[in-house]
Amino acid sequence: MTSYYKLLLFLAAAARCVTACRFIAYCGNRTVDARKLLLDGENNLLALATSRPLLPALSLSRHYDEAQVPLRNVEKNLDGYGVSWYEEGESFPRRVRSANPIIKDNVSDATFQNLLDGRAVPMLFRTGLDKCIEEPQPPSNEALESRAVFAHVRAASPNSTQKETNSHPFAFHTLTWLHNGHVWGFEKFREALIAKLPKKLLPLVAGDTDSELAGAVFASHLAGFPYRKTYDLVALRAAMLATVANLRERSLRVHETDDSHECPADMPPSSLNFAVSDGRSLVVIRFRSSMSEDPPTLYYRQVEEGVIVASEPSSSDAETLKEWTLLGKNRMLSYSPSTGVHVECVCPHSCDADVSAAAHFSGRSDVHAGFDREVAVSCAAAAVLAFLLGRRWPSAR
């Protein structure tokens, strides 16, 4: 086999692994203006759907590979969009989702504009332990404001259809769930995964994406679901670790029994950038199962009211970049009004420090002090949490 032919096979296989979306999430102790959150800055939600990615400080990563970057941080995310939020005094999220591009011919989708102005018809997720209930609500006719807002623009996976039920955010009772990435081997273990899910969760899955089923896996690991309306950060973090471990194990089993190796990597590469909230707390993880590759980017910005997490900073302005931090590979961020922002390592063998987005200009990593000690302590805690939660889940065998 010639080197040229091998290269073509490599590129074709890699192309099949291309999948990425972009999102913006806010959670805080005060309401935020959704229009300001989603549209301020030249790199706003509309730009995330159509423009070349803004990825400051990513080149400082020890795993940086310029050829790999566009495979997980794609320019076009026009296969649907969605926005979810929580009204004051309500435990369940409201959503507006669409299979349409959020912007076309430089004009934003009318439903998206109506949403920000309070003129759209949102769906309110209602409580129902054995079925999915969403009810249309009358427009508020007021600008959208909330203590928790989540917006997503989608780039569909190769085998996924473009329809409203596949658009993020997904809802599981009081939880809002987002995903940026791809679960390796999902098509081959999808049915086995569904068979292991508690029956009470199946009616909550309306689409056919790996992202939504990953959310169902998370809910299955969450202590107290679906009987509680809010959850403490210990439960949310533990369920997130157990979800990543569960999906990772299933991908590995597919890899061990499959000789095709559709993705050219040393290990089955999944990108598991997940975000979840109950409207009061937020947990976000940036994870790539390959030891030698970076996940899609996630940046965070601590503000007086809470925290913003986004696939990219809102602006390339040097002063703005000082406010943003690149979440390190295989790191998890958690937030609640009482605890503030906490970031921890989730993998002892491949975990990178957070880096200031402003380091893009200095060419050096501005890492947090005591990072090595933090890695050792937090990874030990993560291993214990994942083990304890994993005992609640039937084996993937």
N, C-alpha and C positions, 0 to 999 in steps of 0.2 A: 504494500500500500504506500503510495507516494506521500511525502510530507504535505503537499498541497491538498491532497484528498483528505488526509487526516485533519488538516486545519478546517476544511469545509464541514466535516462531521462535527468538529468541536463547536464551531460557530452555530451550526444548526441546532445542536443540542442545547447550547447556551440560550439561544433565542427562545426555545420552548420554556425556559425557566424565567423569562422576563415577566414580571408582574409587579406592579406598584400602584399605590393610590397615594393621596395626600390628605392630611386633615389638620384641623385646628380645634383645640379643646380648651375650655376655660372652666375653672372651678374656684369659687371664692366665698368670702363671707359677706359680700355685697353684690348687688346686681351690676351687670355690665351691659352697655349698649351693644347689641349684636351687630348693628351696622358698623359701628366703630371697630369692633373686634374683628370682623370678617372682611372689611373693605378698606381700612386704613393702611397706608403704606403701598409702595409700588409692587410689593410681592404679596398681595392679598389673596383671598380664596380664589378669585377669578384668574389671577396670574398662576396660582398653583395648578390650575387646570390646563393651562395653555403655554406657559413660558418655560424657557430653559431654567432648570433648577438652580436655586441659590444655595450653595453648600459650603459656607465658610468654615474653615478649620478642618474639614474632612480630609484634606490632603496631608494633614499631620498624623493621621492614623497609621499605626504600624502595619496595618493590613491594606493600606491604600493601593488600589489598582485602578488606574484611570480607565482601562478598558471595561472594568466591571461596574463602574459607577452608574452609567445609564441603564444598566439592566435592572437596577433596583431603585432608581430615582428617575422615572421616566418623565418626559416633557408633556405628553398629552394624557390627560385624565378626563375624558369626555364621555364615559360610558354610564353616566348617571351621577346624581348627587343627593345629599340629604342634610337636613339640619334637625337637631333634637334639643329640647330644653325643658326646664321644669318651671312651672308657674309658682308664684308664691303661695304657700299653703297646700300645694299638691305634691303627693308622693310619687305619682306615676308620670313618665315623660310624655311630652307632646312631640310629634314628628311631622315633618313635611319631607317626602321623598319623591324622586322622579327618575325615570329612565332616560330623560333627555339630557343633552349636554348642558352644563350650567351656563355656558356662553357659546354663542354661534355667530359668526360674522361680526365679531366685536360688540355684540349686543347680549346682555345677560338675560337669562331665561325669565319670562314674565312671572312665573310662580315664585321664583327666588326673590324678585323685587317685591312682590306682594307680601311675601313672608316677612321681610324685614320691616315693612310698613304696617304689619298687623292686618293685612287684607286677605291673606291666604286662609284656607280652611285646613287647620291642622287635625291630625288624628291623635286622640288621647288614648293611651294604653290603660285599660281598666283591669282591676283585679279579677282573676279567674284561675283557679288552681288546676282546672282540667281542660281549659280551652283558651285560645287566643281571642281576646276581645279588644278591638279598637273602634272607637266611635268618633265620627267627625264632629268638630266643635265649631261654633260660630266664630267668625273673625273677631278679633279684639278691637280692631281699628286703632290700635296704639302701637307705637314702635316697640319692637321686640327687645325686652330686657329680662335677664335672668341671672341667678347665681351660678348656673351651670349651663353652658352652651357647647354643643358639639357639632361640627360641620365637616363634611367629607365629600371629596370628589373622586370618582372611581375610574380606574383603569382595569377592565375586566380581565380575569385570567383566560387563557386560550380556550378552555372547555366550558366556560361559564356564559350564560345568556345575559343579555342586556334587558332587564325588566325591573319594575319598581321594587318588587319584593327582594331583589338582590342588591338594592342600593342601601348603603349604610346611612345612618346608624341603625343598629339592630336593638330591639328592646326585649328584655326578659323580666317581666313584671316591673319592679322599680329600677331596674338596671338599664343603663345605656352602654352599648358595646361597639367598639370600632376596631378595625384591623387594617394594617398596611403591610402587605407581603403575600406569601404563598406557603401553604402547607405541603411539603414534598410528599408525593405518593398518595395524596388525598383520594384521588379517583379510585385507587385500588383498595383502600380500606374504609371508604365512606359507609358502605352498608354494614360492615362489622361495627363501626363506631356507633351508628344509629341503633343497632341492636343492643348495645351496651348502655345506652342512655336510659335513665329512668323514664317511664312512660308519661309521667306528668310533664316532661319537658318537650316531648315530640310535637304537641299542638302549637308550641311557641315558635317552631321553625317553619317559616313560610316560604323561604327561597331554597336555592340549591347550591349555595356557596360554601367553600371551606371556612370562610370567615364567620358565617352565622352558626355553623355547627361547632366551631371553636368556642363561640360564646355560650352555646348550650353545654359544652364540656365544662366551661368555667362555672356555670350555674350549678352543675351537678356536684362540683367540689366545694361549693360555698355553704358553709355551716349555717343552717337556719333558712335556706332557700326552699320554698317561696313564701314562708310564713312570716318572715320579717320584712319590714319596709326599708330599714337602714342597717348598715353593717359597719363594724369597727374595722380599722385598717389592718389589724392582725389577721382577721378572717379574709379580707380582700386580697392581701398580699399572699397569704398561704394558698388560696384558691388559684391565684395567677401562677405561682410556681408549680402547683400540681398540674395545671392545664398545659404548661409548656413541657413538663416532663412526660405527660400522657401522650401528647402529639408527637414528641420527639421519639418516644419508644415505638410508636406505631410506624413512623417513617423508617426507623432503623430496621424493623422487621420486614417491611417491604423491600428495603435495600438488600437485606440478607438473602431474600428468596427470589430476587429479580436480577437477571444478568444484563438487562438492557442499559441500565445506568443512564437514564435520560439526561441527567444533569452532570456535567463533567466536573466533579469535585471529589475531594478526598472522603467526604462523608455526605450523606443525603442532606442537601442544603435547604432548610426552611427559613423563611424570614417571618418572624413572629413578633411584629410590632403591634401590641394590643393596648387598648385603653378602655377602662371601665369606670363607671361612676353610678352612685345611687342618688345623685343630685346634691350630696353634701360632701362626699369624699371622692378622691380620684386616685387611681393606680394606673401607671403606664409602664410598659416594658419595651426595651429595644433589644431584640435578640436575633442572632443568626447562628444556626446550628453548625455551620462550617467553622473550623478552627482558624482558617486562613482568609476569611472573607468578612467584609463589613455588612451589617444590616442596612436597610434604608435609613435615612437620617431622621432624627428627632431632636428638636431643640426645645429648651424651656426658658421661660422668663418669669422671674418672681416679681410680682407687682404688689402694691400696698393691699389690694383687695384679695389676692390669692395667687394663682399661678396660671400661666398660659403655656400649653404644650403644642407645638406645631411641627409639621414636617420640615419647614424652613423658616428662617427669620422673616419678619414682616418687611424688612427693608435692608438694602445693602449699605446704607449710610453708616459711616464709621462709628458715630455716636450711638446709633441704635444697636449696632452689633455688640457694643459693650454690655448691653442689657440681656443678651441671649447667650445661652450655654449649650454646646453640643453634648447631648446625653451619650455617655460612653457605650461602647458595644457591651451587650449582655449586662446591662444595668437597669434597675427598676426605680422609678420615682413614685412616691406616694405623698398625698396631701390631704389634710383636713384642717378646718379652721383652728382647731385646738392644738394641733401638733406642728402646723406649717409644713414646709417641704422637707422630705427626707429622701436621699438617694443611696442605693446600696448595690453591691455586686451580687449577681445571681449565679455565676459560674466560676469555679475556682481556677479553671484552666485557660479561660479566654475572656478576660474582663478588662476593659480599658477605662482609664480615667476620663471624667468629664473635661471638656476643653472650652474655654471662652471662645465665642465666635469671633471676638476681636483679635484673637491670636492669628487669624488669617493674615493680618497685616504684618505681624512681627515675625511670623514663620517659626514660632516656638509654642509648645504646649504650656498653658497656664493651668496646671493641674491642682487639685485640692491637696492641701497638706495632709500628711498621714495616710495617703491613699493605700499604701501596701498593708498597713495595719488594718485599715477598714476592709480591704478585700478579705483578709484572713478571717476576721470576726464575722462579717456579714455573710460570707459564703458558708461558714459553718452553721449559722442560723438558718440560712436558706435551705441547706441540705436537710436539717432536722424538720423544718416545716413541710418540705416536699415529701419526706418520708412518711410523716404522720398523716398528711392528707392523702398520699397515694394509697394508704391502706384502706381507704374508704372506696376505692375504685376497683372494679374487677380487673383482673389481669387482661392485657391485650393479646394474650396468647390465643 
